Amino acid sequence: MKKVTVIIPCYNVDTYLDRCWESLRRQTIGIENLECIFVNDESTDGGYTLSKLEEIERQQPESVIVVDLSENGGPGNARNIGLEYAGAKYVQFLDADDELREDTCLKLFEEAEKNRADIIQFNHLYILNEQKRSSANSRENRLYVINGKEDRIPFLNATKVTYGCTNKFYNIETIREARVAFPTGLRYEEPLFVYPLFLYADRVMLLNEDFYLYYFRQGSMVTSQLGKKLLDHPRVQLMLLEYLMERADLFSTYKDIIEIYFLWSFYCETLSFAAGYADAYLPLEFFAYMQEVCRAFFPEWRKNPHIGMIPKEAVKALDMIDTGFESQDKLDEFIVGLRGKF
């Protein structure tokens, strides 16, 4: 049995695959202990990506699986497909234009085994040309053993963790227990998969090390589409709320903290992104729908004992939930006024 499954979504990335593959091939855990699942998400580059993947598979057929999709579903769907093939005890997600540090899989595997960790969060090393800096998401080296609601709250309000997927090492049994999946065809897709895991994980480890090399590049999905895909963000958060509400016992126990997270991510964060991206556009009709959703699900949000977790300027924006804007221009003016405030 392989020790670690690495799942790599691929879309028009033949230029970067040699670098990505080399970082896997030289892992100190040994390529023989890795299961590398490359999912070609119907690349449109004339077969170059698929050809490169097939070459990689020929080099290491015992450790490489190439899945060629006939329909593009976005990176989330590609990761879901990869999980269907996963056979190792632990899972790591890797984007095809990024790398893992040489000792990533070995160190994370050893820490997970030693500490019986359900999830390990670590740092990205952000790379832009010659500039490098740590994401510093994990500022400590510590195992958290969760015994009850108070212990779990810091993992449900983003105090201790983020909800991105590539800066984490997962025990596959936790994924299966939570029955989580990424949405298909949407950006901002990661919280739907990651957030629920912290309702099931009882042993969460933070490591203050840069195990993942995250490259920023012009024309990537990250740098070119997030503003245009703004409405995907609240849609994914609403899908997450639906997932949580379907699990009545968990939702009842954690409703107050879920309420805070949802109001922040669905409403405040969407407004923040709308203010921050030059190409973002929040239609008046959709914003009115967002207001209606918040009022319908959480009408008493002002009485929530955790409301202080939301920044004051964001709470001021929340106070506008009951305010209708008479025109798109008035809403745009309101959004511009939020720029840089939270």
PATOR-840007 format. One record per residue (C-alpha): residue in one letter; residue number from 0; y, x, z. Coordinates in steps of 0.2 Angstrom, whole numbers, plus 2048, in hexadecimal, padded with zeros to 3 digits. Last residue first. Layout:
N
type a seq NUM c2 Y c1 X c3 Z
...
END
This chain:
342
type f seq 341 c2 8E0 c1 7C5 c3 81F
type k seq 340 c2 8F3 c1 7C6 c3 81A
type g seq 339 c2 8F2 c1 7D1 c3 80B
type r seq 338 c2 8F6 c1 7C3 c3 7FF
type l seq 337 c2 8F8 c1 7B2 c3 808
type g seq 336 c2 908 c1 7AE c3 800
type v seq 335 c2 901 c1 7AF c3 7EF
type i seq 334 c2 8F4 c1 7A2 c3 7F4
type f seq 333 c2 902 c1 796 c3 7F9
type e seq 332 c2 90C c1 798 c3 7E9
type d seq 331 c2 8FC c1 795 c3 7DF
type l seq 330 c2 8F9 c1 785 c3 7E9
type k seq 329 c2 90B c1 77F c3 7E5
type d seq 328 c2 909 c1 784 c3 7D3
type q seq 327 c2 8F8 c1 77A c3 7D2
type s seq 326 c2 902 c1 76B c3 7D7
type e seq 325 c2 904 c1 75E c3 7E5
type f seq 324 c2 8FB c1 769 c3 7F2
type g seq 323 c2 8F2 c1 75E c3 7FF
type t seq 322 c2 8F2 c1 764 c3 811
type d seq 321 c2 8E3 c1 760 c3 81D
type i seq 320 c2 8DB c1 771 c3 81A
type m seq 319 c2 8EC c1 77A c3 81C
type d seq 318 c2 8E8 c1 77E c3 82E
type l seq 317 c2 8DB c1 789 c3 827
type a seq 316 c2 8E8 c1 794 c3 820
type k seq 315 c2 8F0 c1 796 c3 831
type v seq 314 c2 8DF c1 79A c3 837
type a seq 313 c2 8DE c1 7A8 c3 82A
type e seq 312 c2 8EF c1 7AF c3 831
type k seq 311 c2 8E8 c1 7AF c3 842
type p seq 310 c2 8D8 c1 7B9 c3 83E
type i seq 309 c2 8C8 c1 7AF c3 840
type m seq 308 c2 8BE c1 7B4 c3 850
type g seq 307 c2 8CA c1 7AA c3 85B
type i seq 306 c2 8C2 c1 79A c3 854
type h seq 305 c2 8B2 c1 79E c3 85F
type p seq 304 c2 8B4 c1 790 c3 86B
type n seq 303 c2 8B5 c1 783 c3 85C
type k seq 302 c2 8C1 c1 776 c3 860
type r seq 301 c2 8CC c1 779 c3 851
type w seq 300 c2 8BC c1 777 c3 846
type e seq 299 c2 8BB c1 764 c3 84B
type p seq 298 c2 8B9 c1 75E c3 839
type f seq 297 c2 8AB c1 76A c3 835
type f seq 296 c2 8A0 c1 763 c3 827
type a seq 295 c2 8AB c1 756 c3 81F
type r seq 294 c2 8BC c1 75F c3 822
type c seq 293 c2 8B5 c1 76F c3 81B
type v seq 292 c2 8AE c1 767 c3 80C
type e seq 291 c2 8BE c1 75D c3 808
type q seq 290 c2 8C8 c1 76D c3 809
type m seq 289 c2 8BD c1 776 c3 7FD
type y seq 288 c2 8BE c1 767 c3 7F1
type a seq 287 c2 8D1 c1 767 c3 7F2
type f seq 286 c2 8CF c1 77A c3 7ED
type f seq 285 c2 8C4 c1 775 c3 7DF
type e seq 284 c2 8D1 c1 769 c3 7D8
type l seq 283 c2 8DF c1 775 c3 7DA
type p seq 282 c2 8D6 c1 782 c3 7D0
type l seq 281 c2 8D4 c1 793 c3 7D8
type y seq 280 c2 8D7 c1 7A1 c3 7CB
type a seq 279 c2 8D3 c1 7B3 c3 7CD
type d seq 278 c2 8D9 c1 7C0 c3 7C0
type a seq 277 c2 8E5 c1 7C9 c3 7CC
type y seq 276 c2 8D8 c1 7CA c3 7DA
type g seq 275 c2 8DF c1 7CA c3 7EC
type a seq 274 c2 8E7 c1 7B9 c3 7EE
type a seq 273 c2 8D8 c1 7B0 c3 7E7
type f seq 272 c2 8CD c1 7BC c3 7F1
type s seq 271 c2 8D6 c1 7B7 c3 801
type l seq 270 c2 8D5 c1 7A4 c3 7FD
type t seq 269 c2 8C2 c1 7A6 c3 7FB
type e seq 268 c2 8C1 c1 7B0 c3 80B
type c seq 267 c2 8CA c1 7A2 c3 815
type y seq 266 c2 8C0 c1 793 c3 80E
type f seq 265 c2 8AE c1 797 c3 80B
type s seq 264 c2 8AD c1 7A7 c3 815
type w seq 263 c2 8B8 c1 7A3 c3 824
type l seq 262 c2 8B4 c1 791 c3 826
type f seq 261 c2 8A1 c1 795 c3 823
type y seq 260 c2 8A1 c1 7A3 c3 830
type i seq 259 c2 8AA c1 799 c3 83D
type e seq 258 c2 89E c1 78A c3 83A
type i seq 257 c2 88F c1 795 c3 83B
type i seq 256 c2 895 c1 79B c3 84C
type d seq 255 c2 897 c1 789 c3 853
type k seq 254 c2 887 c1 783 c3 84A
type y seq 253 c2 87B c1 791 c3 851
type t seq 252 c2 86F c1 787 c3 85B
type s seq 251 c2 870 c1 777 c3 851
type f seq 250 c2 86F c1 781 c3 841
type l seq 249 c2 85F c1 78A c3 847
type d seq 248 c2 857 c1 77A c3 84C
type a seq 247 c2 85C c1 770 c3 83C
type r seq 246 c2 857 c1 77D c3 82F
type e seq 245 c2 85D c1 773 c3 820
type m seq 244 c2 86F c1 775 c3 827
type l seq 243 c2 86D c1 788 c3 824
type y seq 242 c2 868 c1 787 c3 812
type e seq 241 c2 876 c1 77B c3 80F
type l seq 240 c2 882 c1 786 c3 817
type l seq 239 c2 87C c1 794 c3 80C
type m seq 238 c2 87E c1 78A c3 7FC
type l seq 237 c2 890 c1 786 c3 802
type q seq 236 c2 893 c1 799 c3 804
type v seq 235 c2 88C c1 79C c3 7F2
type r seq 234 c2 898 c1 78F c3 7EB
type p seq 233 c2 8A6 c1 796 c3 7F5
type h seq 232 c2 8A4 c1 7A7 c3 7EC
type d seq 231 c2 89F c1 7A1 c3 7DB
type l seq 230 c2 8B0 c1 79A c3 7DA
type l seq 229 c2 8B8 c1 7AB c3 7D8
type k seq 228 c2 8AE c1 7B1 c3 7C9
type k seq 227 c2 8BD c1 7B6 c3 7BF
type g seq 226 c2 8C3 c1 7C0 c3 7CE
type l seq 225 c2 8B2 c1 7C8 c3 7D1
type q seq 224 c2 8AF c1 7CC c3 7BE
type s seq 223 c2 8B5 c1 7DD c3 7BA
type t seq 222 c2 8B4 c1 7EA c3 7C8
type v seq 221 c2 8A4 c1 7E4 c3 7D0
type m seq 220 c2 89B c1 7DE c3 7C0
type s seq 219 c2 89E c1 7F0 c3 7B9
type g seq 218 c2 8AB c1 7F3 c3 7AB
type q seq 217 c2 8B3 c1 802 c3 7B4
type r seq 216 c2 8A7 c1 80A c3 7C0
type f seq 215 c2 8A6 c1 80B c3 7D3
type y seq 214 c2 896 c1 815 c3 7D9
type y seq 213 c2 88D c1 811 c3 7E9
type l seq 212 c2 883 c1 81F c3 7F0
type y seq 211 c2 877 c1 817 c3 7FD
type f seq 210 c2 871 c1 820 c3 80D
type d seq 209 c2 883 c1 823 c3 814
type e seq 208 c2 87E c1 824 c3 827
type n seq 207 c2 884 c1 81A c3 836
type l seq 206 c2 874 c1 812 c3 839
type l seq 205 c2 873 c1 800 c3 840
type m seq 204 c2 862 c1 7F8 c3 845
type v seq 203 c2 85E c1 7E6 c3 846
type r seq 202 c2 84F c1 7E0 c3 850
type d seq 201 c2 84D c1 7CD c3 852
type a seq 200 c2 850 c1 7C8 c3 840
type y seq 199 c2 84F c1 7B6 c3 83D
type l seq 198 c2 861 c1 7AF c3 83E
type f seq 197 c2 867 c1 7C0 c3 837
type l seq 196 c2 85C c1 7BD c3 827
type p seq 195 c2 867 c1 7AE c3 824
type y seq 194 c2 876 c1 7B8 c3 81F
type v seq 193 c2 86D c1 7C4 c3 813
type f seq 192 c2 867 c1 7B8 c3 805
type l seq 191 c2 875 c1 7AC c3 803
type p seq 190 c2 881 c1 7BA c3 808
type e seq 189 c2 87D c1 7C4 c3 7F8
type e seq 188 c2 882 c1 7B9 c3 7EA
type y seq 187 c2 895 c1 7BD c3 7E8
type r seq 186 c2 891 c1 7BA c3 7D6
type l seq 185 c2 887 c1 7AC c3 7D0
type g seq 184 c2 879 c1 7AA c3 7C2
type t seq 183 c2 86B c1 7A7 c3 7CE
type p seq 182 c2 86D c1 7A6 c3 7E1
type f seq 181 c2 864 c1 7B3 c3 7EB
type a seq 180 c2 855 c1 7AE c3 7F5
type v seq 179 c2 850 c1 7AB c3 807
type r seq 178 c2 840 c1 7A5 c3 80E
type a seq 177 c2 845 c1 7AA c3 820
type e seq 176 c2 833 c1 7AF c3 824
type r seq 175 c2 831 c1 7B8 c3 813
type i seq 174 c2 840 c1 7C2 c3 815
type t seq 173 c2 83B c1 7C7 c3 827
type e seq 172 c2 82A c1 7CC c3 821
type i seq 171 c2 832 c1 7D7 c3 814
type n seq 170 c2 839 c1 7E2 c3 821
type y seq 169 c2 84A c1 7E6 c3 81A
type f seq 168 c2 855 c1 7F6 c3 817
type k seq 167 c2 867 c1 7F1 c3 815
type n seq 166 c2 876 c1 7F8 c3 80C
type t seq 165 c2 871 c1 7F0 c3 7FC
type c seq 164 c2 872 c1 7DE c3 801
type g seq 163 c2 884 c1 7DA c3 806
type y seq 162 c2 886 c1 7CF c3 815
type t seq 161 c2 88F c1 7DB c3 821
type v seq 160 c2 88A c1 7E0 c3 832
type k seq 159 c2 890 c1 7E2 c3 844
type t seq 158 c2 89F c1 7D5 c3 846
type a seq 157 c2 89A c1 7CC c3 836
type n seq 156 c2 899 c1 7BB c3 83F
type l seq 155 c2 887 c1 7B8 c3 83F
type f seq 154 c2 881 c1 7C9 c3 844
type p seq 153 c2 88D c1 7CA c3 853
type i seq 152 c2 886 c1 7B9 c3 858
type r seq 151 c2 874 c1 7BE c3 85A
type d seq 150 c2 875 c1 7C6 c3 86C
type e seq 149 c2 87E c1 7B6 c3 872
type k seq 148 c2 871 c1 7AB c3 86B
type g seq 147 c2 861 c1 7B2 c3 872
type n seq 146 c2 858 c1 7C2 c3 874
type i seq 145 c2 85D c1 7CD c3 865
type v seq 144 c2 858 c1 7E0 c3 866
type y seq 143 c2 865 c1 7EA c3 85F
type l seq 142 c2 860 c1 7FC c3 85A
type r seq 141 c2 86F c1 808 c3 859
type n seq 140 c2 877 c1 816 c3 84F
type e seq 139 c2 889 c1 811 c3 84E
type r seq 138 c2 897 c1 80D c3 842
type s seq 137 c2 88D c1 803 c3 835
type n seq 136 c2 899 c1 7FC c3 828
type a seq 135 c2 8A1 c1 80E c3 826
type s seq 134 c2 8A3 c1 80B c3 813
type s seq 133 c2 8A3 c1 81E c3 812
type r seq 132 c2 8AF c1 827 c3 806
type k seq 131 c2 8AE c1 831 c3 7F6
type q seq 130 c2 8BB c1 835 c3 7E9
type e seq 129 c2 8B6 c1 840 c3 7DA
type n seq 128 c2 8B4 c1 831 c3 7CE
type l seq 127 c2 8B2 c1 822 c3 7D9
type i seq 126 c2 8A4 c1 824 c3 7E6
type y seq 125 c2 8A1 c1 818 c3 7F5
type l seq 124 c2 894 c1 81F c3 801
type h seq 123 c2 88C c1 80F c3 807
type n seq 122 c2 887 c1 80D c3 819
type f seq 121 c2 878 c1 808 c3 823
type q seq 120 c2 870 c1 7F7 c3 829
type i seq 119 c2 85E c1 7F7 c3 82E
type i seq 118 c2 855 c1 7E6 c3 82F
type d seq 117 c2 845 c1 7E0 c3 837
type a seq 116 c2 844 c1 7F0 c3 841
type r seq 115 c2 834 c1 7F5 c3 84A
type n seq 114 c2 83D c1 804 c3 851
type k seq 113 c2 831 c1 812 c3 84C
type e seq 112 c2 82C c1 809 c3 83C
type a seq 111 c2 83D c1 804 c3 837
type e seq 110 c2 844 c1 816 c3 83B
type e seq 109 c2 836 c1 81E c3 831
type f seq 108 c2 839 c1 813 c3 822
type l seq 107 c2 84C c1 815 c3 823
type k seq 106 c2 84A c1 828 c3 823
type l seq 105 c2 83D c1 829 c3 815
type c seq 104 c2 846 c1 81D c3 80A
type t seq 103 c2 857 c1 825 c3 80B
type d seq 102 c2 852 c1 837 c3 80B
type e seq 101 c2 858 c1 83B c3 7F9
type r seq 100 c2 868 c1 830 c3 7FB
type l seq 99 c2 865 c1 820 c3 7F1
type e seq 98 c2 86F c1 81E c3 7E0
type d seq 97 c2 87A c1 812 c3 7D7
type d seq 96 c2 87B c1 80C c3 7C5
type a seq 95 c2 86B c1 802 c3 7C6
type d seq 94 c2 86F c1 7F9 c3 7D6
type l seq 93 c2 863 c1 7FC c3 7E4
type f seq 92 c2 85B c1 7F0 c3 7F0
type q seq 91 c2 84F c1 7F6 c3 7FD
type v seq 90 c2 840 c1 7ED c3 803
type y seq 89 c2 833 c1 7F2 c3 811
type k seq 88 c2 820 c1 7EE c3 813
type a seq 87 c2 81C c1 7F1 c3 801
type g seq 86 c2 815 c1 7E4 c3 7F4
type a seq 85 c2 825 c1 7DE c3 7EC
type y seq 84 c2 821 c1 7D5 c3 7DB
type e seq 83 c2 829 c1 7C4 c3 7E0
type l seq 82 c2 837 c1 7CE c3 7E8
type g seq 81 c2 83C c1 7D5 c3 7D7
type i seq 80 c2 83E c1 7C4 c3 7D0
type n seq 79 c2 84A c1 7BF c3 7DE
type r seq 78 c2 853 c1 7D0 c3 7DB
type a seq 77 c2 855 c1 7CB c3 7C9
type n seq 76 c2 85C c1 7BA c3 7CE
type g seq 75 c2 869 c1 7C2 c3 7D9
type p seq 74 c2 86E c1 7CE c3 7CB
type g seq 73 c2 872 c1 7C1 c3 7BE
type g seq 72 c2 867 c1 7B4 c3 7B6
type n seq 71 c2 865 c1 7BB c3 7A5
type e seq 70 c2 856 c1 7B3 c3 79C
type s seq 69 c2 847 c1 7BC c3 794
type l seq 68 c2 844 c1 7C7 c3 7A3
type d seq 67 c2 83B c1 7D8 c3 7A1
type v seq 66 c2 833 c1 7DD c3 7B2
type v seq 65 c2 830 c1 7F0 c3 7B3
type i seq 64 c2 824 c1 7F6 c3 7C1
type v seq 63 c2 825 c1 808 c3 7C6
type s seq 62 c2 81A c1 812 c3 7D3
type e seq 61 c2 809 c1 813 c3 7CB
type p seq 60 c2 810 c1 814 c3 7BA
type q seq 59 c2 81B c1 823 c3 7BD
type q seq 58 c2 822 c1 82B c3 7AD
type r seq 57 c2 81C c1 81C c3 7A2
type e seq 56 c2 826 c1 810 c3 7AD
type i seq 55 c2 836 c1 81B c3 7AB
type e seq 54 c2 834 c1 81B c3 798
type e seq 53 c2 832 c1 808 c3 799
type l seq 52 c2 842 c1 807 c3 7A3
type k seq 51 c2 84B c1 811 c3 796
type s seq 50 c2 845 c1 806 c3 788
type l seq 49 c2 84A c1 7F6 c3 791
type t seq 48 c2 85C c1 7FD c3 794
type y seq 47 c2 85E c1 803 c3 782
type g seq 46 c2 857 c1 7F2 c3 77B
type g seq 45 c2 866 c1 7EE c3 770
type d seq 44 c2 872 c1 7EE c3 77F
type t seq 43 c2 870 c1 7DC c3 783
type s seq 42 c2 866 c1 7DD c3 793
type e seq 41 c2 85B c1 7CF c3 798
type d seq 40 c2 85B c1 7D2 c3 7AA
type n seq 39 c2 850 c1 7E1 c3 7AA
type v seq 38 c2 848 c1 7E1 c3 7BB
type f seq 37 c2 843 c1 7F3 c3 7C1
type i seq 36 c2 837 c1 7F2 c3 7D0
type c seq 35 c2 834 c1 803 c3 7D8
type e seq 34 c2 825 c1 803 c3 7E4
type l seq 33 c2 827 c1 813 c3 7EE
type n seq 32 c2 81A c1 81D c3 7F8
type e seq 31 c2 814 c1 827 c3 7E8
type i seq 30 c2 826 c1 82B c3 7E5
type g seq 29 c2 826 c1 836 c3 7F5
type i seq 28 c2 82F c1 832 c3 805
type t seq 27 c2 83B c1 840 c3 800
type q seq 26 c2 842 c1 835 c3 7F2
type r seq 25 c2 843 c1 840 c3 7E3
type r seq 24 c2 83D c1 833 c3 7D7
type l seq 23 c2 848 c1 825 c3 7DE
type s seq 22 c2 859 c1 82F c3 7DC
type e seq 21 c2 852 c1 835 c3 7CA
type w seq 20 c2 850 c1 823 c3 7C6
type c seq 19 c2 862 c1 81E c3 7CA
type r seq 18 c2 869 c1 82D c3 7C0
type d seq 17 c2 85E c1 82A c3 7B1
type l seq 16 c2 862 c1 818 c3 7B2
type y seq 15 c2 875 c1 819 c3 7B1
type t seq 14 c2 878 c1 819 c3 79E
type d seq 13 c2 869 c1 80D c3 79B
type v seq 12 c2 873 c1 800 c3 7A6
type n seq 11 c2 875 c1 7F1 c3 79B
type y seq 10 c2 86E c1 7E5 c3 7A9
type c seq 9 c2 862 c1 7EC c3 7B5
type p seq 8 c2 85D c1 7E5 c3 7C6
type i seq 7 c2 855 c1 7F2 c3 7D1
type i seq 6 c2 849 c1 7EE c3 7DF
type v seq 5 c2 842 c1 7FC c3 7EA
type t seq 4 c2 832 c1 7F8 c3 7F3
type v seq 3 c2 82E c1 804 c3 801
type k seq 2 c2 81E c1 80A c3 80A
type k seq 1 c2 811 c1 807 c3 7FB
type m seq 0 c2 800 c1 800 c3 800
END
